[in-house]
Amino acid sequence: MDALVDIITLENLEQKLPRWDPSGSNHLYALVDMGSNGVRFSILDLSPPRTRLLKCVYRERAAISLFDALSGPSLMFPDETIKLVSQTLARFRSIAIDDYGVPPSQVRVFATEAMRRAQNATTMLEAIREASPDLSVYILAPPVETLFGSVGARSGFVDVKGLFLDLGGGSVQMTYLDSYAAKSRVREDSVGPEVAAALAGQSLPFGAARLIKVLDNGDAVTQASEISRLRDGMSEAFRTLCAKFPSLAAHATEAQQSEAGMESPATSGLNVYLCGGGFRGYGSMLMYRHPVQPYPIPSIGSFTVSGSAFGQTKDLLEFNKSFDGKIFGMSKRRRAQFPAIVAVVDALIAAVPAIRSVTFCSGGNREGALMMSLPADIRESNPLTHSGYIMGNPEPSVTGPGSAGVPDVLDALRSAFPPGLDLATTTTVFGLQLGTLYARQIWTQLGCDAETNASATLHNAVSCPDQPGLTHLARAVLGVTTCARWGASLAPIDKQLYKSLRALMDAADPDATFWADYIGAVTAAMAALVKSWPKTQHAIQDKIRFRSTAKHGKTFQIQLEISIDEKAAMGVDFDDIIGLFKNLKKHKHEGKKVTVTINPLP
């Protein structure tokens, strides 16, 4: 093979992918993904302690389809495409190094299926080197593309366990990833779980751009043959993964029992994570047709649907054909490729028994490459512990002996819940591991009125940058709970967003909106007595304490007792404190009631 062609394999990954250095003076990294459907460029900041967040500071996409550019049976890039790509990469290089100060050694360019197939890939690489002498292009071997794609998709979540598929223009990859195994340091064949998954995973030559050419231009026999090969390949890939990973095989067995009526479909079945432009297009179509309308969260990252909703391929295909309006998140090109995307989805559904849920991911090869350059303890850490840096609300700088921290604030709020309630399993800021992020927002923007803050919290939860760990449900719970902390008094323009977020929560858990309103009211009562971030460990309990009991029957009743220090209560109208819970009255028709009493603190 030509010396100019530099291929990254699993065997040389350590040498080709330098490790992130925590002591480095510059933590900016620029990555280019020369995908088959487009060339994507981003600059990310890995500065500690927010390294795990993979904070993106710049991104751009060049609409260059390398797969479409391959012409003729010899699969050659035309001269104009070679020139356009080399000029585009030279411009990206200038933005990274000259405008942002990214060290040249921290600029990475990766190429995938189209460059693997091109007969004149060397000519393309020579043109890139001539335009940018210090820019190296690495072609990813299929297992490495599987590795980077799955780990990049995984980067958007706290924990994952399920199948990962990446649909690009030229190929589709399937693998299995279990972050719980990674955290317990389980190793397969003396390699990390991510690499073991890549070794067992499969790359099939059925990307959206390639497959649509067959469906649009091939005869009926050729089309049927390709679809049959796709389905056989998808089934074989799944069987290979089940043979390699016992936990996946066990889940598959449970799923088959579910289909036979032996298990509850709500608690069995497989979770599937999808990334790549083709699958994101399918997710955008599902979002456009979601029962909650208008759908409140624009980002496709972390959008989740049930397996049954995911399987409505015939309806979606017909809608794509008959609807001539604009679908948010889908270009004309993606709409044209939709029949090919549906063919891949149908093959997936046929191969995998009883899909429980499907989550669409925003991460890809670029994020996966950076994740694999990080130490395992950072890669496997909970990104929500540092989420305040992206949300703009870092923990207040309170230092010194006895200083209060996030745990003290959260403990005060937890004390308002009835004994015996398992907060870890509730659909709340606690159960979704959002406590730290929520606590950091309690005393922010105290110079604004409550109505302004109630509105801002809703929009912030929806429009903040893609944040690892923040699913769509988490964004809704965070926004509605923080809105309740400010009384949820909203202008008409915000009420539709508020309604849609609550509908999203109701669809996941009918109790979620009640607990959001309850936590918000308890927080407002605490903040009415504790006017700033508590500066000492006992600053909250010295002023206000909560205790509650619950009765279960036809009505779920909470008796909340609030004890308030006499000095802290000077000038405070207790009726105003009780009034903070008035919004909970709307839950009476759901069989829930909260009674509040206020007593002096002993």
SENU-20073 format. One record per residue (C-alpha): residue in three letters; x, y, z. Coordinates in steps of 0.25 Angstrom, whole numbers. Example, Ala and Ser with C-alpha at 12.3 -4.5 7.8 and 13.67 -1.06 7.14 Angstrom:
REM SENU-20073
[ALA,[49,-18,31]]
[SER,[55,-4,29]]
//
This chain:
REM SENU-20073
[MET,[0,0,0]]
[ASP,[5,14,-3]]
[ALA,[13,20,8]]
[LEU,[4,33,7]]
[VAL,[-8,25,12]]
[ASP,[-8,25,27]]
[ILE,[-18,15,32]]
[ILE,[-22,14,47]]
[THR,[-25,0,52]]
[LEU,[-28,-5,65]]
[GLU,[-13,-10,66]]
[ASN,[-7,3,64]]
[LEU,[-17,12,71]]
[GLU,[-8,15,82]]
[GLN,[2,20,73]]
[LYS,[-7,28,64]]
[LEU,[-16,34,74]]
[PRO,[-7,41,85]]
[ARG,[-12,42,99]]
[TRP,[-18,54,105]]
[ASP,[-8,61,114]]
[PRO,[-15,67,127]]
[SER,[-2,76,129]]
[GLY,[-2,81,115]]
[SER,[-3,97,113]]
[ASN,[-13,96,102]]
[HIS,[-25,87,102]]
[LEU,[-32,91,89]]
[TYR,[-33,80,79]]
[ALA,[-38,81,64]]
[LEU,[-44,69,57]]
[VAL,[-49,67,43]]
[ASP,[-57,55,39]]
[MET,[-57,53,24]]
[GLY,[-70,45,24]]
[SER,[-77,39,11]]
[ASN,[-88,49,12]]
[GLY,[-81,61,17]]
[VAL,[-68,67,23]]
[ARG,[-70,71,37]]
[PHE,[-60,80,45]]
[SER,[-60,84,60]]
[ILE,[-51,90,71]]
[LEU,[-53,84,85]]
[ASP,[-48,89,98]]
[LEU,[-43,78,107]]
[SER,[-38,87,119]]
[PRO,[-39,80,132]]
[PRO,[-48,79,140]]
[ARG,[-58,79,129]]
[THR,[-50,70,120]]
[ARG,[-61,59,120]]
[LEU,[-71,69,114]]
[LEU,[-64,70,101]]
[LYS,[-68,85,100]]
[CYS,[-69,89,86]]
[VAL,[-65,103,83]]
[TYR,[-66,103,68]]
[ARG,[-73,94,57]]
[GLU,[-76,94,42]]
[ARG,[-80,85,32]]
[ALA,[-76,85,17]]
[ALA,[-87,79,8]]
[ILE,[-77,70,0]]
[SER,[-82,56,-2]]
[LEU,[-70,48,-5]]
[PHE,[-78,35,-8]]
[ASP,[-86,42,-18]]
[ALA,[-74,48,-24]]
[LEU,[-68,34,-27]]
[SER,[-71,32,-42]]
[GLY,[-71,20,-51]]
[PRO,[-68,6,-49]]
[SER,[-54,9,-45]]
[LEU,[-58,18,-33]]
[MET,[-50,30,-36]]
[PHE,[-51,44,-30]]
[PRO,[-52,55,-40]]
[ASP,[-42,66,-41]]
[GLU,[-52,77,-36]]
[THR,[-55,68,-24]]
[ILE,[-41,67,-20]]
[LYS,[-38,81,-22]]
[LEU,[-51,85,-14]]
[VAL,[-47,76,-2]]
[SER,[-32,80,-2]]
[GLN,[-37,95,-1]]
[THR,[-47,92,9]]
[LEU,[-37,85,18]]
[ALA,[-27,96,16]]
[ARG,[-38,106,21]]
[PHE,[-41,97,33]]
[ARG,[-27,96,37]]
[SER,[-25,112,36]]
[ILE,[-38,113,45]]
[ALA,[-32,103,55]]
[ILE,[-18,108,56]]
[ASP,[-18,122,52]]
[ASP,[-31,127,58]]
[TYR,[-33,118,70]]
[GLY,[-18,115,73]]
[VAL,[-20,99,73]]
[PRO,[-6,93,73]]
[PRO,[-3,86,59]]
[SER,[0,73,67]]
[GLN,[-15,74,72]]
[VAL,[-21,74,58]]
[ARG,[-27,61,54]]
[VAL,[-33,58,40]]
[PHE,[-40,44,39]]
[ALA,[-46,38,26]]
[THR,[-56,26,25]]
[GLU,[-63,18,15]]
[ALA,[-62,26,2]]
[MET,[-47,28,4]]
[ARG,[-45,13,7]]
[ARG,[-53,10,-7]]
[ALA,[-47,21,-16]]
[GLN,[-36,16,-26]]
[ASN,[-30,29,-26]]
[ALA,[-30,32,-11]]
[THR,[-15,34,-12]]
[THR,[-17,46,-22]]
[MET,[-27,52,-12]]
[LEU,[-17,51,-1]]
[GLU,[-6,57,-9]]
[ALA,[-14,69,-12]]
[ILE,[-18,71,3]]
[ARG,[-3,70,6]]
[GLU,[1,80,-5]]
[ALA,[-10,90,1]]
[SER,[-7,87,15]]
[PRO,[7,81,17]]
[ASP,[6,79,32]]
[LEU,[-8,73,31]]
[SER,[-8,58,32]]
[VAL,[-20,50,28]]
[TYR,[-23,36,35]]
[ILE,[-32,26,28]]
[LEU,[-40,18,38]]
[ALA,[-40,3,37]]
[PRO,[-55,-2,38]]
[PRO,[-53,-7,53]]
[VAL,[-47,7,57]]
[GLU,[-59,14,50]]
[THR,[-68,5,58]]
[LEU,[-60,8,71]]
[PHE,[-60,23,69]]
[GLY,[-75,23,65]]
[SER,[-80,15,77]]
[VAL,[-71,22,87]]
[GLY,[-74,36,81]]
[ALA,[-89,33,82]]
[ARG,[-87,27,96]]
[SER,[-80,41,100]]
[GLY,[-94,47,101]]
[PHE,[-99,39,113]]
[VAL,[-96,36,127]]
[ASP,[-97,21,125]]
[VAL,[-101,12,114]]
[LYS,[-104,-3,111]]
[GLY,[-109,-7,97]]
[LEU,[-107,-8,82]]
[PHE,[-100,4,75]]
[LEU,[-102,6,60]]
[ASP,[-95,17,52]]
[LEU,[-101,19,38]]
[GLY,[-93,28,29]]
[GLY,[-93,30,14]]
[GLY,[-85,18,10]]
[SER,[-86,8,21]]
[VAL,[-94,4,34]]
[GLN,[-87,-1,47]]
[MET,[-93,-10,58]]
[THR,[-87,-12,71]]
[TYR,[-90,-14,86]]
[LEU,[-85,-5,97]]
[ASP,[-87,-7,112]]
[SER,[-82,5,121]]
[TYR,[-85,-3,133]]
[ALA,[-75,-14,129]]
[ALA,[-65,-3,127]]
[LYS,[-67,3,140]]
[SER,[-65,-10,147]]
[ARG,[-52,-12,139]]
[VAL,[-58,-24,132]]
[ARG,[-48,-28,121]]
[GLU,[-51,-37,108]]
[ASP,[-38,-44,103]]
[SER,[-29,-34,111]]
[VAL,[-34,-22,104]]
[GLY,[-44,-11,108]]
[PRO,[-59,-13,106]]
[GLU,[-59,-2,95]]
[VAL,[-49,-9,87]]
[ALA,[-55,-23,90]]
[ALA,[-68,-17,84]]
[ALA,[-61,-12,72]]
[LEU,[-54,-25,69]]
[ALA,[-67,-32,70]]
[GLY,[-75,-22,62]]
[GLN,[-78,-22,48]]
[SER,[-77,-11,37]]
[LEU,[-87,-14,25]]
[PRO,[-86,-7,12]]
[PHE,[-100,-1,12]]
[GLY,[-99,13,15]]
[ALA,[-111,22,11]]
[ALA,[-104,29,-1]]
[ARG,[-99,15,-7]]
[LEU,[-113,8,-4]]
[ILE,[-121,19,-10]]
[LYS,[-114,18,-23]]
[VAL,[-118,3,-24]]
[LEU,[-132,6,-20]]
[ASP,[-133,18,-30]]
[ASN,[-126,12,-42]]
[GLY,[-125,-3,-40]]
[ASP,[-135,-13,-46]]
[ALA,[-144,-21,-38]]
[VAL,[-135,-33,-37]]
[THR,[-123,-25,-33]]
[GLN,[-131,-17,-22]]
[ALA,[-137,-30,-16]]
[SER,[-123,-36,-16]]
[GLU,[-117,-24,-9]]
[ILE,[-128,-23,2]]
[SER,[-126,-38,4]]
[ARG,[-111,-36,6]]
[LEU,[-114,-25,16]]
[ARG,[-123,-33,24]]
[ASP,[-114,-45,24]]
[GLY,[-103,-36,28]]
[MET,[-110,-29,39]]
[SER,[-115,-43,45]]
[GLU,[-101,-48,44]]
[ALA,[-95,-36,51]]
[PHE,[-105,-37,63]]
[ARG,[-102,-52,64]]
[THR,[-87,-50,65]]
[LEU,[-89,-39,76]]
[CYS,[-98,-49,84]]
[ALA,[-88,-60,83]]
[LYS,[-77,-50,88]]
[PHE,[-85,-43,99]]
[PRO,[-93,-52,109]]
[SER,[-101,-40,114]]
[LEU,[-106,-37,101]]
[ALA,[-110,-51,98]]
[ALA,[-118,-51,111]]
[HIS,[-125,-39,107]]
[ALA,[-128,-44,94]]
[THR,[-134,-57,100]]
[GLU,[-143,-48,109]]
[ALA,[-147,-40,97]]
[GLN,[-151,-53,90]]
[GLN,[-159,-57,102]]
[SER,[-166,-44,103]]
[GLU,[-170,-45,88]]
[ALA,[-176,-59,92]]
[GLY,[-184,-52,104]]
[MET,[-175,-58,115]]
[GLU,[-169,-45,120]]
[SER,[-174,-30,121]]
[PRO,[-170,-23,109]]
[ALA,[-168,-10,118]]
[THR,[-157,-17,125]]
[SER,[-150,-26,115]]
[GLY,[-145,-24,101]]
[LEU,[-132,-17,96]]
[ASN,[-128,-2,96]]
[VAL,[-122,3,83]]
[TYR,[-114,15,81]]
[LEU,[-113,21,67]]
[CYS,[-103,31,61]]
[GLY,[-99,36,47]]
[GLY,[-106,45,38]]
[GLY,[-116,35,32]]
[PHE,[-121,30,46]]
[ARG,[-122,45,51]]
[GLY,[-131,48,38]]
[TYR,[-140,36,42]]
[GLY,[-140,42,57]]
[SER,[-144,56,51]]
[MET,[-156,50,44]]
[LEU,[-160,43,57]]
[MET,[-159,56,64]]
[TYR,[-167,63,54]]
[ARG,[-178,52,56]]
[HIS,[-177,51,71]]
[PRO,[-190,52,79]]
[VAL,[-185,64,87]]
[GLN,[-186,75,78]]
[PRO,[-180,85,76]]
[TYR,[-168,76,80]]
[PRO,[-161,85,90]]
[ILE,[-146,81,89]]
[PRO,[-139,84,75]]
[SER,[-127,75,77]]
[ILE,[-127,61,72]]
[GLY,[-117,57,82]]
[SER,[-123,48,93]]
[PHE,[-137,48,86]]
[THR,[-143,35,90]]
[VAL,[-155,27,85]]
[SER,[-161,13,88]]
[GLY,[-158,1,80]]
[SER,[-172,1,74]]
[ALA,[-171,16,70]]
[PHE,[-158,13,63]]
[GLY,[-164,2,55]]
[GLN,[-175,10,48]]
[THR,[-166,10,35]]
[LYS,[-178,9,25]]
[ASP,[-185,21,31]]
[LEU,[-172,29,31]]
[LEU,[-169,25,17]]
[GLU,[-182,29,12]]
[PHE,[-182,42,19]]
[ASN,[-168,45,14]]
[LYS,[-174,42,0]]
[SER,[-187,50,1]]
[PHE,[-183,62,10]]
[ASP,[-176,73,2]]
[GLY,[-174,83,14]]
[LYS,[-161,85,22]]
[ILE,[-158,75,32]]
[PHE,[-148,81,43]]
[GLY,[-135,75,43]]
[MET,[-136,68,29]]
[SER,[-130,74,17]]
[LYS,[-135,71,3]]
[ARG,[-123,61,1]]
[ARG,[-127,53,14]]
[ARG,[-142,53,9]]
[ALA,[-137,47,-4]]
[GLN,[-129,36,3]]
[PHE,[-141,33,13]]
[PRO,[-145,20,6]]
[ALA,[-131,15,7]]
[ILE,[-131,19,22]]
[VAL,[-144,11,24]]
[ALA,[-138,-1,17]]
[VAL,[-127,-1,28]]
[VAL,[-137,1,39]]
[ASP,[-146,-10,34]]
[ALA,[-133,-19,34]]
[LEU,[-130,-15,48]]
[ILE,[-144,-18,53]]
[ALA,[-144,-32,46]]
[ALA,[-130,-35,52]]
[VAL,[-132,-31,66]]
[PRO,[-144,-36,75]]
[ALA,[-153,-27,83]]
[ILE,[-146,-14,82]]
[ARG,[-150,-7,95]]
[SER,[-145,7,93]]
[VAL,[-137,15,82]]
[THR,[-129,27,85]]
[PHE,[-122,36,75]]
[CYS,[-108,41,77]]
[SER,[-101,54,73]]
[GLY,[-87,49,75]]
[GLY,[-79,42,65]]
[ASN,[-65,39,60]]
[ARG,[-59,52,65]]
[GLU,[-64,51,79]]
[GLY,[-61,36,79]]
[ALA,[-46,39,76]]
[LEU,[-45,49,87]]
[MET,[-52,40,97]]
[MET,[-42,28,94]]
[SER,[-30,38,96]]
[LEU,[-35,40,110]]
[PRO,[-31,32,122]]
[ALA,[-42,22,126]]
[ASP,[-46,28,139]]
[ILE,[-49,41,132]]
[ARG,[-56,34,120]]
[GLU,[-65,26,130]]
[SER,[-68,38,139]]
[ASN,[-81,44,141]]
[PRO,[-82,57,132]]
[LEU,[-93,63,140]]
[THR,[-84,66,151]]
[HIS,[-77,77,143]]
[SER,[-90,81,135]]
[GLY,[-91,94,142]]
[TYR,[-79,99,134]]
[ILE,[-87,98,121]]
[MET,[-100,102,127]]
[GLY,[-93,115,132]]
[ASN,[-95,112,146]]
[PRO,[-83,107,153]]
[GLU,[-84,104,168]]
[PRO,[-82,117,176]]
[SER,[-68,120,181]]
[VAL,[-71,117,196]]
[THR,[-58,113,203]]
[GLY,[-53,111,217]]
[PRO,[-56,101,229]]
[GLY,[-71,97,229]]
[SER,[-74,103,216]]
[ALA,[-87,98,210]]
[GLY,[-87,90,197]]
[VAL,[-96,84,187]]
[PRO,[-99,72,196]]
[ASP,[-103,81,208]]
[VAL,[-113,88,199]]
[LEU,[-118,74,193]]
[ASP,[-120,68,207]]
[ALA,[-129,79,211]]
[LEU,[-138,77,199]]
[ARG,[-138,62,201]]
[SER,[-143,64,215]]
[ALA,[-156,69,210]]
[PHE,[-159,55,203]]
[PRO,[-167,45,211]]
[PRO,[-159,33,217]]
[GLY,[-158,21,209]]
[LEU,[-159,28,196]]
[ASP,[-147,23,187]]
[LEU,[-142,36,181]]
[ALA,[-132,28,172]]
[THR,[-144,22,164]]
[THR,[-153,34,163]]
[THR,[-154,43,150]]
[THR,[-148,55,157]]
[VAL,[-136,63,158]]
[PHE,[-131,53,168]]
[GLY,[-134,40,160]]
[LEU,[-129,46,147]]
[GLN,[-115,50,154]]
[LEU,[-118,65,152]]
[GLY,[-117,69,166]]
[THR,[-104,76,165]]
[LEU,[-108,84,153]]
[TYR,[-121,88,159]]
[ALA,[-115,92,172]]
[ARG,[-106,102,165]]
[GLN,[-118,109,159]]
[ILE,[-125,112,172]]
[TRP,[-119,125,175]]
[THR,[-115,130,161]]
[GLN,[-120,143,155]]
[LEU,[-126,148,168]]
[GLY,[-126,162,162]]
[CYS,[-137,158,152]]
[ASP,[-152,156,156]]
[ALA,[-158,143,157]]
[GLU,[-166,143,144]]
[THR,[-153,146,136]]
[ASN,[-146,135,143]]
[ALA,[-157,125,141]]
[SER,[-157,128,126]]
[ALA,[-141,127,125]]
[THR,[-140,114,132]]
[LEU,[-150,107,122]]
[HIS,[-142,113,110]]
[ASN,[-129,110,116]]
[ALA,[-132,95,118]]
[VAL,[-137,94,104]]
[SER,[-126,102,97]]
[CYS,[-114,100,105]]
[PRO,[-103,93,96]]
[ASP,[-103,78,95]]
[GLN,[-98,74,109]]
[PRO,[-94,59,112]]
[GLY,[-104,53,121]]
[LEU,[-115,62,118]]
[THR,[-126,54,111]]
[HIS,[-139,60,106]]
[LEU,[-146,56,118]]
[ALA,[-135,61,127]]
[ARG,[-136,75,120]]
[ALA,[-151,75,122]]
[VAL,[-150,71,137]]
[LEU,[-139,81,139]]
[GLY,[-147,92,132]]
[VAL,[-160,90,139]]
[THR,[-155,88,153]]
[THR,[-146,100,152]]
[CYS,[-158,108,146]]
[ALA,[-166,103,158]]
[ARG,[-155,108,168]]
[TRP,[-159,122,162]]
[GLY,[-174,120,163]]
[ALA,[-177,116,149]]
[SER,[-183,130,146]]
[LEU,[-182,130,131]]
[ALA,[-185,140,119]]
[PRO,[-194,134,108]]
[ILE,[-182,132,99]]
[ASP,[-176,123,109]]
[LYS,[-188,115,112]]
[GLN,[-188,106,100]]
[LEU,[-173,102,103]]
[TYR,[-177,99,117]]
[LYS,[-189,91,113]]
[SER,[-180,83,103]]
[LEU,[-169,80,113]]
[ARG,[-179,75,123]]
[ALA,[-186,66,113]]
[LEU,[-172,60,110]]
[MET,[-171,57,125]]
[ASP,[-185,51,126]]
[ALA,[-182,42,114]]
[ALA,[-170,36,122]]
[ASP,[-176,36,136]]
[PRO,[-190,41,140]]
[ASP,[-184,45,154]]
[ALA,[-172,53,148]]
[THR,[-180,67,147]]
[PHE,[-185,66,161]]
[TRP,[-171,63,167]]
[ALA,[-165,75,159]]
[ASP,[-176,84,164]]
[TYR,[-173,79,178]]
[ILE,[-158,80,178]]
[GLY,[-160,94,172]]
[ALA,[-169,99,183]]
[VAL,[-160,93,194]]
[THR,[-148,100,188]]
[ALA,[-156,113,187]]
[ALA,[-159,112,202]]
[MET,[-144,109,205]]
[ALA,[-140,121,197]]
[ALA,[-150,130,204]]
[LEU,[-142,128,217]]
[VAL,[-128,125,211]]
[LYS,[-126,137,202]]
[SER,[-112,133,196]]
[TRP,[-104,121,194]]
[PRO,[-102,116,209]]
[LYS,[-88,120,214]]
[THR,[-87,110,225]]
[GLN,[-91,95,226]]
[HIS,[-103,98,236]]
[ALA,[-108,111,229]]
[ILE,[-120,104,224]]
[GLN,[-124,95,235]]
[ASP,[-122,107,245]]
[LYS,[-133,115,238]]
[ILE,[-142,104,232]]
[ARG,[-145,89,233]]
[PHE,[-154,80,226]]
[ARG,[-161,67,230]]
[SER,[-172,60,223]]
[THR,[-181,48,224]]
[ALA,[-190,41,214]]
[LYS,[-203,34,213]]
[HIS,[-207,24,202]]
[GLY,[-221,22,198]]
[LYS,[-230,27,188]]
[THR,[-222,40,190]]
[PHE,[-207,41,191]]
[GLN,[-206,51,202]]
[ILE,[-193,58,207]]
[GLN,[-193,65,220]]
[LEU,[-181,74,220]]
[GLU,[-177,81,232]]
[ILE,[-168,93,231]]
[SER,[-160,98,243]]
[ILE,[-155,112,243]]
[ASP,[-145,119,252]]
[GLU,[-152,131,259]]
[LYS,[-140,141,256]]
[ALA,[-140,137,241]]
[ALA,[-155,138,240]]
[MET,[-155,153,244]]
[GLY,[-163,160,234]]
[VAL,[-167,148,226]]
[ASP,[-182,145,224]]
[PHE,[-185,130,227]]
[ASP,[-197,131,217]]
[ASP,[-187,135,206]]
[ILE,[-179,122,209]]
[ILE,[-191,113,209]]
[GLY,[-195,120,196]]
[LEU,[-183,115,189]]
[PHE,[-190,102,189]]
[LYS,[-203,107,182]]
[ASN,[-199,101,168]]
[LEU,[-199,87,174]]
[LYS,[-215,88,175]]
[LYS,[-216,85,161]]
[HIS,[-211,71,164]]
[LYS,[-224,68,172]]
[HIS,[-231,62,160]]
[GLU,[-219,52,159]]
[GLY,[-221,47,173]]
[LYS,[-210,55,180]]
[LYS,[-211,65,191]]
[VAL,[-201,73,199]]
[THR,[-204,79,212]]
[VAL,[-194,89,218]]
[THR,[-192,94,233]]
[ILE,[-182,103,238]]
[ASN,[-176,102,252]]
[PRO,[-165,110,260]]
[LEU,[-152,103,259]]
[PRO,[-149,97,273]]
//
